[in-house]
Amino acid sequence: MLDVTATRSLHTQRFGQSPAMFAAPGRVNIIGEHTDYADGFVMPAAIDFATLAAISPRTDTTVAIRSINFDEEVTYPVDHLPTSASHQWRDYPLGVLSVLREAGVPIPAFSLTLNGDVPIGAGLSSSASIEVASMVAVLSLTRADIPMTRVAQLCQRAENHFVGASTGIMDQFIACCGAEDHALLLDCRSLEYRLAPIPSHLSLVIANSMVKHSHAGGEYNTRRSEVEEGTALLRRHRPEIRLLRDATPDDLVRWGQEMRPEVLKRCRHIITENIRTVAAADALESGDLKTLGRLMYEAHASYRDDFEASCPECDILVDLAGKEPGCIGARLTGGGFGGCTVNLVENSQAGTFSEHLREGYREATGIEADIYLCHASAGAHRIPETEGETQLAR
Ligand code: GLA
């Protein structure tokens, strides 16, 4: 469990100064996968796994960044910060410094301690939580007054241009703007959003298939270029299609046959996923849980069959969940090719549900799944000094 007090002490012991503390959460996406970079809709929730950033100013000209998780510390002269990635944890805070500098924010000398409990490589956005925690911490030492939606955009830029993963805005946005007990429906074009309460009788159960995934390079970027190929073709017929957000199922009926078969399937997933995501937000807001659940299962099927971004292990988890009483809906969440499933489950059934899921998964695959009972949490925030004893509650 993430211990604010211990993180604060570790920082003070190492750097000799009491830090200001910040937290930024990981996320689960309830629905809307690979729609963000098509300017579409997503509906994630921040979760109660987070990265803590403890920061204090320095009087020399050094930037020191320490990771408790990796038990490693790096230091650089503030005027000679790395300008390219090293494919290690430090790329995330360094990417943040690089984009802040580009945006005209002078980087101060500081000591930063990072400590997180978002499972790494599980599709719960550990990277975005590190970026956002680092950025709000560093900004607190500057005079720059940057709104949270802009912080999200800058952190996405760090991920795209420094880390080298062509991801969309979803993870950084929810890490910035999430709200306790709410899902967030985001229009990734306008960045307008609305918060929809998650009914208090429902638990967010996250099941980790333990199949690792990674975004930098690999399948994620391949999918993205397939989507771009399909978009370019549709745009030739209808120039007003900037991104797949602007395309309709009818466009695919008319011109889909001109695409490579796999490109057609990728586009079909995104176009239908946008429709499902908006409908799911309406269903959540109107309390129509049956429709919400159905849309989640349909989204999983589309992710599996059309986007081909699932894996056999995650399909098993979703199938098992669907047979359990009290499960409203289940699907693979996040970038795909492994990671976690998200399950909306009646509170009264959540314990049995988790046990059954773990047993069934072990029987089917021989793998021991981690299962987390989460609740929707707040986005990035400063932790008050007085919050001495508080652990990030779970
Ligand atoms: C990753 C990316 C997001 C989004 C999802 C898929 O989490 O970081 O931008 O594309 O995958 O929905």
Residues whose N, C-alpha, C, O or C-beta is under 5 A from the ligand:
A	BS01	GLA	G32 E33 H34 T35 D36 T167 G168 I169 M170 D171 G334 G335
